[in-house]
Amino acid sequence: MTGTPGMTGTSGMGGTSGMGGTPLWVVLPAHQEAARIGDTLRALAAQRDRDFTLVVVDNASTDGTGELARRFAGEAPFPVHVLDEPDKGVGCAVDTGFRYAIAHGARLLARTDADCLPVPGWTAAARAEFAAGAGMVCGRITARPDEHGPLGRAGFRALVTTAAFFGRIRPAHHRRHGYLAPYRMHAGNNMAITARLYEEAGGMPRRPSPTDRLFLNRVRRRTTAIVHAPDMVVANSTRRLGAYGIVGTARWYLDQGPGRHGEDPR
């Protein structure tokens, strides 16, 4: 099932996405991100490889997130589409954005989040992995340098390392359960996948976060062509760490839910 996007805007100065190779589309889900989406959009505009189309999916925001994205579309160095997704949940927003991109000609898909900062070589690194035969690319995440200071960033690194280790040893992730590829650390805010594989895997679960592990395991049942790209880097927000604390954030990343906490603070 795909979502029903509302208003769609298309603009941008580039207009050449895909002309130099296989069409690449970047999907950016956003919920209540007016304070942060500007930094993310500027990071995308600073990519060395700007031969892509951007889809911003405004997921029921009430703070003007969508309007900021539409304003950016008028000056962006690449085409920009802005969708309204009324069904709340990052899975809904991502699935709607990916399926919209595929319907409009995308063959390669990449995703980050509206509180993240992709490094300038992010899209180029994804494209290089696809050219080498990858079906799905899992990038590397670091902590944003402008949130929570050295201690918070160290805590974030420790949580990422713990989550990656837990994912590898978790019995449910072992290949004897029908998976074709070994488990790899997968962050939804830094991933890329071919359009064909996305559809074959059944798409992103249309539900609130966390969705990343569910989606990765869907893909692992379809292909061995899953790679980790250390040069495909995104600086991740650490605000969940501030909102949930170390224990609460660990629960979240281990699929135990937010505990006593409410809405995902991203």
Steps between C-alpha positions, in 0.01 A plus 500: 500500500634842412412824669290775348722805477329836498648813345796439274741775395776466243774755451875547506776648290675180396246306301759248377466220753588169344640653180851384587400146595234292672232722655564552873233640732555601863207470742483718811216425748431790736272545801509826697851581374475874434793564735733250331395429142678809368838357602416168334389666177817707490708184555326339203558810287871473590537148358776455248266278296181702460366291213189391693141595571389572857165397647408659834209321669333727754353254749210687664713791622333807649812717540556611141742221403334452162502871422874520568556211260288668231694821545826310459368344178510841335877532541621138514770380259290191420130425449296488821160338558311564825231255607252508786459164677212519752552148640742561785803275535845502347427172321198656330697806393794302365284251312293777344816685393671193356194384309439850365862514381475158335177600325680804360798308362740444791720193468728579796371624835676658796362621831604720785296680769415866547714533814812350340801640312630291208867568428578654156597163350184319618315463168824432313584216741156345454523521122847340503371203699211452258743513208698222669190278517337577835127450538485670840755730662526555876698813585686608813344732757676740732368753750425857396775727634252771608300294754580387855876546495779241524331288768177471304687411183698234685177356640353491151802316361476246780132440429563452128779250571281312747205490261719369217645227723158401634362480147777263392459259794121515531373144436203624295742657251700184428506383139344167592168689506506541125711814466730506199741761635664554839360769729654843460444817699227687314389854580194612309632857494799385294407236247457448128329228298408421141139561406465142383622354829282738700189375325609134513547528877151642549606851595543673833258389775230768518519558875669735748869460579684273557476353150864462397565147623170370360581645159857373499383148575248520216787586266726230647246240390529622139871556428861458602594836342490704822814702566634730770644824363731673752533804271123554487474705821213681669527703821204389710303704754559395860185661637336165573789438736417825677128420513516131593835469677747220431275217626191624318690552177652153526149357544390683188786376283448145625135510386365511855297813434524839674403367844335778701583753231252614241557618146836452334675835558670501158 
